[in-house]
Amino acid sequence: MIESTKKATPRRVPTVTNGANSPGSVTFRVVDDTGAQVGSTKTVAAGKSVELDTIPWNAGDYTLQGKVSKTGYYNITID
């Protein structure tokens, strides 16, 4: 499982990119500090990007979780 914690900023719509050399797709979800999922689950193919749902700016910390389709090295960026 891939995890990254980042403070949300006002009207934040994170873009997640799965590097072109990744061996497969990654399914992502965002959870809040209570473990509740925020927004919908998104799947990103290798070499593609996806915008996640808007994260409320004033509601604490969020964690991006990812599950890969194949074992290997993945280059994931969050903007």
C-alpha positions as CSV (number, residue, x, y, z in Angstrom):
1,M,0.0,0.0,0.0
2,I,1.2,3.5,-0.8
3,E,0.4,6.3,1.6
4,S,1.2,10.0,1.7
5,T,-0.1,12.6,4.1
6,K,-0.4,16.3,3.0
7,K,-2.2,19.3,4.5
8,A,-5.1,20.4,2.4
9,T,-5.1,24.0,1.1
10,P,-8.2,26.0,0.1
11,R,-10.2,24.4,-2.8
12,R,-7.5,21.8,-3.3
13,V,-8.1,19.4,-6.2
14,P,-5.0,17.1,-6.2
15,T,-3.7,15.6,-9.4
16,V,-2.1,12.2,-9.2
17,T,0.2,10.9,-11.9
18,N,1.3,7.3,-12.4
19,G,4.7,7.4,-14.2
20,A,4.9,6.0,-17.7
21,N,7.4,3.3,-16.7
22,S,5.2,1.9,-13.9
23,P,4.3,-1.8,-14.5
24,G,0.6,-1.3,-14.0
25,S,-2.3,0.8,-12.8
26,V,-2.8,2.2,-9.3
27,T,-6.2,2.6,-7.5
28,F,-6.2,5.6,-5.1
29,R,-8.5,6.8,-2.4
30,V,-8.3,9.7,0.1
31,V,-9.1,9.2,3.8
32,D,-9.5,11.7,6.5
33,D,-7.9,11.6,10.0
34,T,-10.8,9.3,11.2
35,G,-10.2,6.8,8.4
36,A,-13.4,7.8,6.5
37,Q,-13.0,7.9,2.7
38,V,-13.3,11.3,1.2
39,G,-14.6,11.4,-2.4
40,S,-14.5,8.5,-4.9
41,T,-11.9,5.9,-5.7
42,K,-9.9,6.6,-8.8
43,T,-7.8,4.2,-11.0
44,V,-4.8,5.6,-12.9
45,A,-3.1,3.7,-15.7
46,A,0.7,3.9,-16.3
47,G,1.6,7.2,-17.9
48,K,-1.7,8.8,-17.0
49,S,-3.0,11.4,-14.5
50,V,-6.3,11.9,-12.7
51,E,-7.8,14.7,-10.7
52,L,-9.1,13.5,-7.3
53,D,-12.3,14.9,-5.8
54,T,-12.0,18.3,-4.0
55,I,-10.7,18.1,-0.4
56,P,-12.2,20.4,2.1
57,W,-9.5,22.9,3.1
58,N,-10.4,23.3,6.8
59,A,-11.1,19.7,7.9
60,G,-7.7,18.4,9.1
61,D,-5.1,16.0,7.6
62,Y,-5.8,13.6,4.7
63,T,-4.0,10.5,3.6
64,L,-3.7,9.3,0.0
65,Q,-3.8,5.5,-0.2
66,G,-2.9,3.5,-3.3
67,K,-3.2,-0.2,-4.3
68,V,-1.1,-1.4,-7.3
69,S,-2.3,-3.9,-9.9
70,K,1.2,-5.5,-10.3
71,T,4.3,-5.8,-8.1
72,G,7.1,-3.5,-9.0
73,Y,8.5,0.1,-8.8
74,Y,6.0,2.9,-9.3
75,N,6.7,6.6,-9.8
76,I,3.8,8.4,-8.3
77,T,3.6,12.2,-8.2
78,I,1.0,14.4,-6.5
79,D,0.4,18.0,-7.4
